[in-house]
């Protein structure tokens, strides 16, 4: 890890600083990233989202604490970009920054083949490999969805690729700083950083790093972790803790709960990975899940998925032979994150942890494409018509799958402000003054955004509880004091003692229902009539049955 180094064989011994002027093939590397990035920017959600997206947008604006480990680097970045006078609302600015991060990540990926030297046929071959890799990853459905809304994983991918380039270019101190920033954004960067440290050890430049070098690298690593002061400040000043409603100074236990990322609760201290490895059936199922997801990300054309996955793996083997230390350690880190995703798959979005592995597979496709192009050029020497036609045909064939995927994703993206304006604000403005609105956690953030950012109806109390929990916990305490609204009527709500009346898209609790005795008639939410018999409601299917009961 020292600053001094001896030359290594081949490409790895050459310094390739990012600031080196680009040749024409090098300049063309920006075209795929800019093109796909322009689509990300165009489709960036114009307003607040639900779930984690809405949480990050609200908490970035309010400088609050998001769910563990709070992702402080992303929240600080979101706060900064929310203050940039770009027009649009705060949520759109954060979404736009995420789209630009996606484009920047693709640009870094396109530089990786040249820095790695896995295509030894000059700048043109490296440019081709980088362009293919960038387009393939840019057209991945998962990266698309993570780049058009506020999410931490696009920044995570950007930091991973920047870290890999820093390692390749002997920028040990920069790599140490990026490792700290990566961990301040998402904990799965630990796999990437650990593999990067192994890469440095395998270089064999110095058996033991000099103490001064090691201390300086550790200091920069610690500097990268300083965004966690964002969480620690809660010990000395009130902060919003997981919701805008709960603003207080944090206890040491609360701070520790955030900093350790609820590892003991959700991952059982890492035991979920051991449990996965011990359960052969579950492991086989999760391997199928992994392969199915990776093949889907490489192409939306069903018939092209497995061939492209096989080609990507073959390209990785080519890269592994030419740059074994880096590719092996990078693959080790990406597979570590993938293993965690397989173990953590109780959540349907665990595939987000696979982005580094998907980037390496895209690199494999780019490497294979450039290698095949070099082989084709050797078979068709010169710049004759046959060589140009063959090159154009190969380029068109490579472009079919990602172009199709980008077209499908663009056509399917219909993120507008309509849901926010005509649903969230419409409902919020229609409730009584000082009311309580219950809703699901994922939907509460849109209402809180309207209140905290746009100043719509701050008098209303939004409680993140679904209908059943609201009927059980909120209604008994608040009914008769304040108006209480439910987001929907469930069977449990209908069976409760309360009577509800529709109010726009919500349901207002209007009265306590009288008990229905045997033989009573009850009107359902549709046109059906029910007869109470033996404590249960029975549907009256026809007028004959209705008359047979004496009605």
N, C-alpha and C positions, 0 to 999 in steps of 0.2 A: 504493500500500500504506500510505499515511499514515493517521493516526487521524482527521484532519479530512476532511470530504467535503462536496461540494455535492449538492443534491437531484438525483436522476435522474428521468426520466419515469416516471409510473405507480407501480406497486407497489414498484419496486426502491428508491425513495428512502425508504420508510417503515421504521422500525426495528421488528422483530418479535422481541423477546427471548423466549427459551424460557421465561422465568419469568413471562410475562404470564398472568393468570388465564384459564382456559378458559371460553368460553361453552358452552351446552348442545351445539351441534353440534361444538364443539371437544372437549368431554369425550367425545363419542361416538367420537372417533378412537381412543381406547384400547380400544374393544370388540373390533375385529378382532385387534389385536395380542395382547391378553390371551387371547382365545379360542384363536387358533392357538398362542400361547405355552403355554397350558395343555396342549394336545396334545403339544407338544414335551417339556414337563416330564413328562407322563404316560408318554411312550414313551422317555424317556431311558434309555440302556442301564444296567442295574443293576450292571454289573461291567466288568472289563477287556476291551479289544478287541484286535484283531490289527493288524499293520502299523503305520502312523504313529500310530493311536489309542493302541495299547498302548505305543509308544515314548514318546509325550508323557506318558502317565499315569505310567510308571515314572520317566522323567527328571525330571518335575516333582516327584515325591516325593523323588527322590535329589539334586535340583538338579544334574543332569548336563547334558552337552552333547548335544543331539539332532543329527540330520543337518543339514548346512549349509542355511541360515545359523543354525541352532539355534532360531530363533523365540523369542528370550529373553523378550519381553513375554508371550507366551502361557504359557511355562513358569513365569514368576514368578507370573502370575495363577493358574495351576493349583496352585502350591504354597500360595498364600494360601488358596484355597477348600478345599484338602484338609485344612487345619487347622481349618476351621469345624466345630464339633460338631453336625452335622446327623443323625447316624446313618448307616447304610449304610456302604459301604467308600469308600476314597479315590477309586477310579476313578469311582464313581457321583457323588460330589460334583463332580468335574471335569466329568463329562457334564452334570450338572444346571446348572452355571454356564454351559456352552455353550448349553443350551436357553434359559436366561434371556437370554443375549446375543442369541439369535435373535429372541426376543420384543421385546427393546429395539430391535433393528435395524428391525423392522416398525413399531414405534411412531414411530421417527424418519422412516421413509419416509412414514407417514401424515401427518406434519407438513409434508412437503415442498411439496405443492400450495399450502397457505396461505402459506408463506414465499416461494414462487416467484410467486404471483399469476397463475397461468396460467388460472384459471377466474374470470373477473371477475363472478361473480353472487352474491357474498356468502359468509358463513361456511358456510352449508349446502352450497353447491356445492363448496367446498374440502373440507369434511368428507366429502362423497360421493366425491370424487376420491381423497382419502387412504385412505378405507376400502376402495375397490376395489383400489387399488394394494397395500395391505398384505395383503389376502386373496389376491390373485393371486400375489404373490411368496411368501407364506407357504405356499401350496399347491404350490409348485414342488418336484418330487421331489428335486432336488439340494440345495436349502437344507434340506429335511427331513432328508436323510441326514447333512448336515454339522452339524445342530443337535442331534441325539440322541446323538452320540458326541463325544469330544474331538478337535476339529480346529481349525486356525488360521483357517479361512476365514469362520466365523461372526463372529469378532472382527474380521476384515478388513472384512466388509460393514458392521458397526456403525461402525467408524472412518471408512469412506468416507462414509457417510450423515451422520455427525456433522461431518465436514470440509465437506461440501457445505452443510449448514445454517449452519455458522460463516461460510462465504464469503457466503452470502446475507444474513446478518444483520450484515455489516460487522465481524465479530469477527476482525480480521486476526491478532491475537496468538494467539487461541485456535486459529485455523486453522493457524498455523505450528507450534504445539505438537502438534496432532493429526497434522500431516504427519510430524513426527518419530516419534510413536508408531506411526503406520501403517507406516513403514519399519522400525521395530523389531519389527513383527509379520510383515510379508510384503513382499518386494521389489517385487511388482507395484504396490504403492502409489505407486511412482515415477511411473507413468503418470498416476495421479489427482492427485498433487501437482504435477506439471509442468503439467497442464491447469489446475489451480487457480491457479498463478502466472500463466498466460496470461490467465485470467479477470480477475485483479486488474489486469493491465496494460491490458486492453481497456476497463476501466471509465473510464479517462481522467480520473480524479479529480485525479491529480497526475502530471505527466510523469515526474518523477524522485523516488523516495521520499526523504524526509529521512533523512540518515545515522543520526540517533538512532533513528528509527522502524525503519529497516532492520536496524540492529544489534540492537535489542531483539527483533525478529521472528526473526532468525537465532539469537539466544541461546535463545529458547524452542524453536525447531526443534532445536537441539543438545540441549536438556534432554529433549525427546521421544526422542532417540536413546540416552539414558543406559542403557536396559536392556541395551545391548550390553556394558556393564561386566560383566554376567553371564558373558560369554564371556572377556573380558580377565582376569578373576580367575584363570583357569586358568594364567596366566603365573607366578603367585606361590603357588598352592596346588594340591594334587592334586584333580582332578575326574574324574568318569566320562566317558569320551570315546567316544561313539557306542554304548557298551554298558556294563552294570554290571561287566563283567569287567575292563575296561581303565581303571584309575584311576591317573592320573599327572599331573605338572605338564606343561603343554603347551609345546611349542616355539613360537617365533614363526611358523615355517612352518605348524604345525598351526592356530594361531589365525587366520592369514591365510586358510588354506583354508576355515575355517568362516565368517569374516566376508565373504569375497567370494562365498560361496554356491556354490562349485564352478562358477562361471560359465564358466570356460575349458573344463571337462570336459563339462558337460551341454548348454551352449548355444553352445559354441565362441566365447565372447566376444561373443555376440549375432549370430553369423553365420547361425544357423539361420533368423532372420527374413529376412535377405537372400537366403538360398538358397530360401526359400519364395516370395518375390516374383519370383525369377528363373525359377522352374519353373512354367510356366502350367498344366500338367496337375495338378501337385500342388496349386497354389493353387485351381484349380477344385474339386478333390476336398475340400479343407479348407473351402471356402466352403459346399459342400453339407453337410459335417459341422456347420458352425456353424449354418446355417439349420435343419437337422434337430434339433439339440439345443435351440435356442431355442424352436422350435415345440412340442417335447415338454414343455419346462418350463412353458409357458403353459397346457397342458391335457393330461390323460391320455385325453381323448375324441378318438380319431383324427380324426373329422370336424370337430372344432372347432379343430384346431391351426393350420392355415394361415389360416382366417378371423380367428382371434384375433391371430396374428402380424401380419397385414395391418392389423387394427384398432389394434394397439399402435404400429405404425409411423406410421399416420395420426394417432394421438393425439400422438406425438412431434412431428410436423410442426405440429400446432396449438400445442403448448407452445413449439416453436421460434419461431413467429411472434410469440408474446406475450412471451417472455423469451429473445431470441436469444443474448445473450452467455453466460448461464449454461448453457443447454441445449446450445449448440454446444460449449463447452469441456468440459462434463461428458461429453458423448457422445464427444468426441475422446479423453479419457482412458480411458473404458470400451472404446472400439474399439482403443486401443493395447494394453490388457490382452488383449482378444480376439484380436488379431493374434499376440501372444505365445503364447496358448493354441493357436492354429492351427499355429504353428511348432513348438511343444513337444509336439505330440500323439503323440509316440512312447510317451508314457504315457497309459493309457486314462482317467485321471482329470484330464486337462488341462482339462476343462470347468469345474472349480472356479474357474478364473480369470475366468469369465464372469459372476459374480454382480453386479458393478456394472452391466454391460450389461442383465442381466435386471431389475435394479431400475429402470432407466430405461424399459424396455419396460412394466413394471408401472405406472410413472408415466404412460406414454402411454395405457394402457388406462383408468386413472382419469381422466385429463384428457378423453379422448373421451367417457366415460360421463357426466361432469359437464356437458360441453358439450351433449351430446344431451338430457340432462335439462332443461337451461336452455331449449333450443329447444322441447322438449315443453311446458314450463310456459308459454312465450309463446303456443303454439297453444291451450292449454287454460287460460286465465286463471282465477284464483280458486281456491278450495279446494273445488270441487264434487265430486260423486261421480265424475264422469268423470276428473277429474285424479287423484283418489286411487286409483282402479282402475288407471289407466294407470301411475302411479308404482309401485304394488305389483307389477304385471305385469313392469315393467322391472326392478325389484329382484330378483324371482324368477329372471328370465332371466339376470341377471348372476351370480346365486349358484349356478346349476346346475353350471357347469364346475369352479370351485374347490371346491365342496362335494363333488362326485364325487371329485376328486383327493384331498382330505383324507380322505374315507372309505376310498378304496383304500389310501392310504399307511398309515393307521392300522390297517387290517385286515392289511396285509402286515408290519407291524412285530411281530416276535416275539423281541425281544432279551431274554434271560433270563440268570440265573446258572447255568443247567443245564450249558452247555458248559464253563464254568470249573470248576464243582464236580465234575461227573461225567466230565470228560475230562482237563482240565489237572491238577487236584489229584489225581484218581484215578490217573493215570499216574505222576505225580511221586512219590506215596507208595508206589507198587509197585516201584520200582527198587531195586537193591542199594545198600548204603551206599557212599558215595564214588564213585558211578557217573558215567559220562559219558553225557549225553543229547544226541544230535544232532537238530536239527530245522531247519525253514526259518526264515529271518529273521523273517518275519511272525508265525510261531507262537512264536518264542522269547520274545517280550515277555510273553505270558501266563505262561510258566514263571518268568521273572525276576520278574514281579509277585508271583507266589505266594511266591517266596523272599524278595524284598527287602521287600515290604509286609506280607504275611501270615505270614512266618516259616516257611513250609513247606519242609522238606528243604534247608536252606542248604548241606548237605554235598555236594550233587549239582552237577556242572559242566555247565551248559547251553551248548552250542556251536552258533551259528547257521549250520549247514551242512546241506544236504539230503543224502539217502541216498548219491548218487553221490560227492559231495565228501567225505562222511564215510568211505566205504569207501576212497577214495584217500588222504586226508590224515590221518585220525584213527585209524582202526582199526589200521594197521600200527604206530603208535607206542604205542597204549594197550592193545592186546589182550594178555592175560596179566598185565597190571598192574592194570587196572580194568575193570569191566563196561562195555560200550559198547552203547548202544541206538540203533536207527534209527527214524525216524517211519513208514517204509513200506519195502516191498521193491520195488525197481525191477529191470528186466532186468539192469542193470549189477551190482547187488548180488547177484542170483541167480547170475550168471556168475563172481563173484569166488571167491577161495579160501576164503571164510568160509561157515560154516553158521549159519543164524539160526533162532531159536525164538520163537514169539509170547509176549509178556508183556503182558497187558492189551491196550492199543492200540499197543504198541511192539513192536519186534523186537530181541531180544537176540542178540548174536554169541556162540555157544556153543562153536565149535570151528573148526579149519581143516579144510576138506574134503579128502578123499583124491582124487587125480586119477582121473578116469574114463577107462578105456581103451576101445578099440573093442569093441562088443558089450555094454557095461555098460548096466544099466537105471537110470533115474533117475525119482524121484517128483516131480511138479510140485507147486505150491502148491494145486492143486485135485485132482480124482480122476484126472487123466490120468497115463499112464505113458509115458516117453520112452525111446528106444533111442539110445545114443551111436554114431554112425556117421560116420566121416570127420571127427572133431573137432566134429561138430554133433549137437544133440539132435533126434531125429525122433520125432514122435508115433506111438504104436502105436494105430491107430484101432479095432481089433477083436481078439477072441480068435483068429480065424483067422490074422491077421497075426502075432500073438503066438506061436502054435503053429508057424507056418512058419519062425520063427527058431530053433526048437529049444527053446523054453522050455515 
